Amino acid sequence: MRLPQQIISLLTAARQLSKDLKTDAVLLLTETRLNWDEVREHLGPTRLLVAAQDENLLADLHGKEDCIVLRLDSSEPMPLQERMSVALLNAIANEQIRPGSHVIVLYNGIDFERSPAEPIDSLSIMHLDEHLETLRPSELRRLNTHVPLDTLRLVVDLATEIGREGREGQPVGTIFVVGDTRKVLQMCRPVNFNPFRGYSRAERDLHDRRVREQIKEIAQLDGAIIISRDAIAEAACMYIDAPAEDLPLSKGLASRHIAAAAISRATQAVAVAVSQSSGTVRLFLRGEVVMHIEPLARPQIWQPFRVETADDDGRPRLESRPRTTTENR
């Protein structure tokens, strides 16, 4: 069966982009049977990863040495974004691509859960050093929590951005407490004014990118940020006053993590703590760490440093000179 012209055009485009951009691989997500010899002919020598949930679609690839098969083990259909994420994470876990790879992804942009499977119709370029920290939907899905997956993903994505970027060149640490809002607020007290007070729900909805950017600013203030299960920011600058005795935490975790563990044990909320020193994001559920996400990189920070020199009379003098440091706090 010959490939449709649409797929041929996308394969040709992927081949040229791979050459121009020097990408590491092409990931092809498919839910339809393809002529793999023809795929390889149009794609050229570019490294090819193929992922599909249907084992029958991968049967034709048995014994082929010019592509890498990534099996998506799931008994239920997965949305496109999750299939893409799982495939890339599996490839990294199997050392088939590096965490900092640049990958071209070919896929069907129509959600096949709601419509019949279609041929490939879309192409995206992914820089994994920018996207890897948010590619964890299957892990989040497995958490047994009352917080909807959509809300949890929004908060985790926001927390990882804060951990990686900080704010204005400075590292930022904070806590998000998500879900079971009424009980959570009963175990908190304000340490400052509530910056969300007086705003409408729409102006506090984390689905809005502008709201998430505002929360990055608020995260610099002391205290936890309280998020409802439907992704509405309810309060910030809150001191958590939950019992912290006998928490099963590793040594070295500071008061921020103790507070996050305590509130997650005392309520049905999920607490997400961002470490100021390292940028690591930890998820707490029922008093325990259930997931941690390491920032792939922190940006270079330009700052002056002071050097002791001598003046014409031999007396010590301090000078400021520019320097660059890649901080790995």
DRENDRENLO-200005 format. One record per residue (C-alpha): chain; residue number from 0; residue in one letter; z, x, y. Coordinates in steps of 0.2 Angstrom, whole numbers, plus 2048, in hexadecimal, padded with zeros to 3 digits. Layout:
BEGIN
R chain   n res  pz  px  py
R     A NUM   A   Z   X   Y
...
END
This chain:
BEGIN
R chain   n res  pz  px  py
R     A   0   M 800 800 800
R     A   1   R 7FA 807 810
R     A   2   L 806 809 81F
R     A   3   P 804 7FD 82D
R     A   4   Q 7FD 804 83D
R     A   5   Q 80D 801 846
R     A   6   I 817 80C 83A
R     A   7   I 809 81A 83B
R     A   8   S 80A 81A 84E
R     A   9   L 81D 81C 84E
R     A  10   L 81D 82A 840
R     A  11   T 810 833 84B
R     A  12   A 81B 831 85A
R     A  13   A 82A 837 851
R     A  14   R 820 846 84B
R     A  15   Q 81B 84B 85C
R     A  16   L 82C 848 864
R     A  17   S 834 852 856
R     A  18   K 828 861 85A
R     A  19   D 82B 85F 86D
R     A  20   L 83D 85D 86D
R     A  21   K 841 868 85E
R     A  22   T 84B 85B 856
R     A  23   D 854 85E 845
R     A  24   A 84F 850 83B
R     A  25   V 847 83E 83A
R     A  26   L 852 830 833
R     A  27   L 848 822 82C
R     A  28   L 852 811 829
R     A  29   T 848 805 81F
R     A  30   E 84A 7F4 816
R     A  31   T 838 7F3 810
R     A  32   R 82E 7FD 804
R     A  33   L 823 80B 80B
R     A  34   N 816 817 805
R     A  35   W 820 827 806
R     A  36   D 811 832 804
R     A  37   E 809 82B 813
R     A  38   V 819 82B 81D
R     A  39   R 81A 83E 819
R     A  40   E 808 840 81E
R     A  41   H 80A 839 82F
R     A  42   L 81B 840 832
R     A  43   G 816 852 82E
R     A  44   P 823 860 829
R     A  45   T 831 858 833
R     A  46   R 841 857 829
R     A  47   L 843 845 823
R     A  48   L 852 83B 81F
R     A  49   V 850 82A 817
R     A  50   A 85E 81C 816
R     A  51   A 85D 80B 80F
R     A  52   Q 86A 7FF 807
R     A  53   D 85E 7F8 7FA
R     A  54   E 85D 805 7EB
R     A  55   N 84C 7FF 7E6
R     A  56   L 845 805 7F6
R     A  57   L 84B 816 7F3
R     A  58   A 845 817 7E1
R     A  59   D 834 81D 7E6
R     A  60   L 83C 82C 7EE
R     A  61   H 843 832 7DE
R     A  62   G 83E 844 7DB
R     A  63   K 836 847 7EC
R     A  64   E 83C 857 7F3
R     A  65   D 835 855 805
R     A  66   C 842 848 80A
R     A  67   I 855 845 809
R     A  68   V 85B 834 803
R     A  69   L 86B 82C 80B
R     A  70   R 872 81E 801
R     A  71   L 87B 810 80B
R     A  72   D 888 80A 7FF
R     A  73   S 88D 7F9 804
R     A  74   S 88D 7E8 7FA
R     A  75   E 889 7DE 80A
R     A  76   P 87B 7E0 817
R     A  77   M 880 7EB 826
R     A  78   P 87A 7EA 838
R     A  79   L 86E 7F6 83E
R     A  80   Q 87A 800 848
R     A  81   E 886 802 83A
R     A  82   R 878 807 82E
R     A  83   M 872 815 83A
R     A  84   S 884 81B 83C
R     A  85   V 888 81C 82A
R     A  86   A 878 825 826
R     A  87   L 87B 832 833
R     A  88   L 88D 834 82F
R     A  89   N 889 836 81C
R     A  90   A 87B 843 820
R     A  91   I 888 84D 82B
R     A  92   A 895 84C 81D
R     A  93   N 889 852 810
R     A  94   E 884 860 81C
R     A  95   Q 872 85A 81D
R     A  96   I 872 85A 830
R     A  97   R 87F 862 83C
R     A  98   P 88A 858 847
R     A  99   G 881 85E 857
R     A 100   S 86F 85A 850
R     A 101   H 862 851 859
R     A 102   V 85A 843 84E
R     A 103   I 84C 837 850
R     A 104   V 850 826 848
R     A 105   L 842 81A 842
R     A 106   Y 848 809 83E
R     A 107   N 846 7F6 83F
R     A 108   G 84E 7F0 84F
R     A 109   I 84F 7DE 84A
R     A 110   D 860 7DA 841
R     A 111   F 85B 7D7 82F
R     A 112   E 86B 7CD 82C
R     A 113   R 863 7BF 837
R     A 114   S 851 7C1 832
R     A 115   P 845 7C7 824
R     A 116   A 843 7DA 823
R     A 117   E 835 7E0 82E
R     A 118   P 82C 7F1 82E
R     A 119   I 832 7FF 83A
R     A 120   D 830 7FA 84C
R     A 121   S 83B 806 856
R     A 122   L 83F 818 859
R     A 123   S 84E 820 861
R     A 124   I 854 832 865
R     A 125   M 866 835 861
R     A 126   H 870 845 867
R     A 127   L 87E 845 85B
R     A 128   D 889 850 866
R     A 129   E 889 841 872
R     A 130   H 88A 833 865
R     A 131   L 893 839 856
R     A 132   E 8A5 834 85C
R     A 133   T 8A0 821 85C
R     A 134   L 897 821 84B
R     A 135   R 8A6 81A 842
R     A 136   P 8A3 807 83F
R     A 137   S 8A5 808 82C
R     A 138   E 8B6 810 82E
R     A 139   L 8BB 804 83B
R     A 140   R 8B5 7F5 830
R     A 141   R 8C0 7FB 822
R     A 142   L 8D0 7FA 82C
R     A 143   N 8DB 7EB 828
R     A 144   T 8DE 7E5 839
R     A 145   H 8DF 7D4 843
R     A 146   V 8D4 7DC 851
R     A 147   P 8C2 7D8 850
R     A 148   L 8B6 7E6 84C
R     A 149   D 8AC 7E4 85C
R     A 150   T 8BC 7E6 867
R     A 151   L 8C2 7F5 85D
R     A 152   R 8B2 7FE 85E
R     A 153   L 8B1 7FC 871
R     A 154   V 8C3 803 873
R     A 155   V 8C0 811 867
R     A 156   D 8B0 816 870
R     A 157   L 8B9 815 881
R     A 158   A 8C7 820 87A
R     A 159   T 8BB 82D 873
R     A 160   E 8B2 82E 884
R     A 161   I 8C3 831 88D
R     A 162   G 8C8 83E 880
R     A 163   R 8B7 847 882
R     A 164   E 8B4 846 895
R     A 165   G 8C5 844 89C
R     A 166   R 8C4 840 8AF
R     A 167   E 8BE 84B 8BD
R     A 168   G 8BF 85A 8B3
R     A 169   Q 8D1 857 8AD
R     A 170   P 8D6 852 89B
R     A 171   V 8DD 840 89A
R     A 172   G 8E9 839 88D
R     A 173   T 8ED 826 88B
R     A 174   I 8F1 818 87F
R     A 175   F 8E7 808 87C
R     A 176   V 8F1 7FA 873
R     A 177   V 8E4 7ED 86C
R     A 178   G 8E9 7DC 866
R     A 179   D 8F9 7D2 863
R     A 180   T 8FA 7D2 876
R     A 181   R 908 7C6 879
R     A 182   K 914 7CF 86D
R     A 183   V 90E 7E0 874
R     A 184   L 912 7DB 886
R     A 185   Q 924 7D6 880
R     A 186   M 927 7E7 87B
R     A 187   C 920 7F0 88A
R     A 188   R 926 7F1 89C
R     A 189   P 91B 7F6 8AC
R     A 190   V 91E 808 8B3
R     A 191   N 912 804 8C1
R     A 192   F 907 7F6 8C8
R     A 193   N 8FB 7ED 8BC
R     A 194   P 8EA 7F2 8C2
R     A 195   F 8E2 7E3 8B9
R     A 196   R 8ED 7D6 8C1
R     A 197   G 8E3 7C9 8CB
R     A 198   Y 8D2 7CD 8C3
R     A 199   S 8C8 7C0 8B9
R     A 200   R 8C5 7C2 8A7
R     A 201   A 8B3 7C7 8AA
R     A 202   E 8B9 7D5 8B5
R     A 203   R 8C5 7DB 8A7
R     A 204   D 8B9 7DA 899
R     A 205   L 8B5 7EA 890
R     A 206   H 8A4 7E4 88B
R     A 207   D 89F 7E8 89D
R     A 208   R 89B 7FB 89F
R     A 209   R 8A2 7FA 8B0
R     A 210   V 8B3 7F4 8AA
R     A 211   R 8B4 803 89E
R     A 212   E 8B0 80F 8AB
R     A 213   Q 8BE 808 8B6
R     A 214   I 8CA 809 8A7
R     A 215   K 8C6 81C 8A6
R     A 216   E 8CD 81E 8B7
R     A 217   I 8DC 813 8B3
R     A 218   A 8DF 81E 8A3
R     A 219   Q 8E5 82C 8AF
R     A 220   L 8F4 822 8B4
R     A 221   D 904 822 8A9
R     A 222   G 907 815 89C
R     A 223   A 8FD 80B 88F
R     A 224   I 8EE 800 892
R     A 225   I 8F0 7EF 889
R     A 226   I 8E0 7E7 882
R     A 227   S 8DE 7D6 87B
R     A 228   R 8D6 7D2 86A
R     A 229   D 8C6 7CC 873
R     A 230   A 8C5 7DC 87E
R     A 231   I 8CD 7D6 88E
R     A 232   A 8D7 7E3 897
R     A 233   E 8E8 7DA 89A
R     A 234   A 8F3 7E8 8A1
R     A 235   A 8F5 7FA 8A4
R     A 236   C 903 807 8A9
R     A 237   M 90E 7FF 89C
R     A 238   Y 91D 808 894
R     A 239   I 91E 805 882
R     A 240   D 930 801 87C
R     A 241   A 92E 7FE 869
R     A 242   P 93A 805 85C
R     A 243   A 934 817 857
R     A 244   E 941 81B 849
R     A 245   D 93A 822 838
R     A 246   L 928 822 83D
R     A 247   P 91D 82C 830
R     A 248   L 915 837 83D
R     A 249   S 90F 849 83B
R     A 250   K 919 857 845
R     A 251   G 911 85B 856
R     A 252   L 90C 84A 85B
R     A 253   A 914 846 86C
R     A 254   S 91C 837 874
R     A 255   R 90B 82F 877
R     A 256   H 908 82E 865
R     A 257   I 919 829 860
R     A 258   A 918 81A 86C
R     A 259   A 907 816 865
R     A 260   A 90E 816 853
R     A 261   A 91D 80C 858
R     A 262   I 914 7FE 860
R     A 263   S 907 7FD 852
R     A 264   R 916 7FB 846
R     A 265   A 91F 7EE 850
R     A 266   T 910 7E3 853
R     A 267   Q 8FF 7DF 84B
R     A 268   A 8F6 7E9 858
R     A 269   V 8EC 7F9 856
R     A 270   A 8F1 807 861
R     A 271   V 8E4 814 866
R     A 272   A 8EB 824 86D
R     A 273   V 8E1 832 877
R     A 274   S 8E9 843 876
R     A 275   Q 8E9 84B 887
R     A 276   S 8EA 85D 880
R     A 277   S 8DC 85B 873
R     A 278   G 8D2 84B 877
R     A 279   T 8D5 846 865
R     A 280   V 8D5 833 863
R     A 281   R 8E1 82B 856
R     A 282   L 8E2 819 850
R     A 283   F 8F3 813 84B
R     A 284   L 8F6 804 840
R     A 285   R 906 7FE 839
R     A 286   G 90E 80E 83F
R     A 287   E 902 81A 837
R     A 288   V 8F3 824 83C
R     A 289   V 8E4 81C 834
R     A 290   M 8D6 825 83C
R     A 291   H 8D4 834 847
R     A 292   I 8C5 839 851
R     A 293   E 8C2 84B 858
R     A 294   P 8B8 84D 868
R     A 295   L 8A8 857 864
R     A 296   A 8A9 860 874
R     A 297   R 8B1 860 885
R     A 298   P 8A6 864 894
R     A 299   Q 8A6 874 89D
R     A 300   I 8B2 874 8AB
R     A 301   W 8AE 87F 8BB
R     A 302   Q 8BE 884 8C4
R     A 303   P 8C4 893 8CF
R     A 304   F 8CF 8A0 8C8
R     A 305   R 8D9 8AD 8D1
R     A 306   V 8D7 8C0 8CF
R     A 307   E 8E3 8CC 8D6
R     A 308   T 8DA 8DA 8DF
R     A 309   A 8E0 8E7 8EC
R     A 310   D 8DB 8E7 8FF
R     A 311   D 8D6 8F6 909
R     A 312   D 8E9 8FB 90B
R     A 313   G 8EC 8FA 8F8
R     A 314   R 8F6 8EA 8F9
R     A 315   P 8F3 8DD 8EC
R     A 316   R 8E8 8CE 8F1
R     A 317   L 8E4 8BE 8E7
R     A 318   E 8D1 8B9 8E7
R     A 319   S 8CA 8A9 8E1
R     A 320   R 8BA 8AA 8D7
R     A 321   P 8B0 89D 8CD
R     A 322   R 8B1 89D 8BB
R     A 323   T 8AB 891 8AD
R     A 324   T 8B6 88D 89E
R     A 325   T 8B2 882 88F
R     A 326   E 8C3 87B 88C
R     A 327   N 8C8 876 87B
R     A 328   R 8D8 86D 87E
END
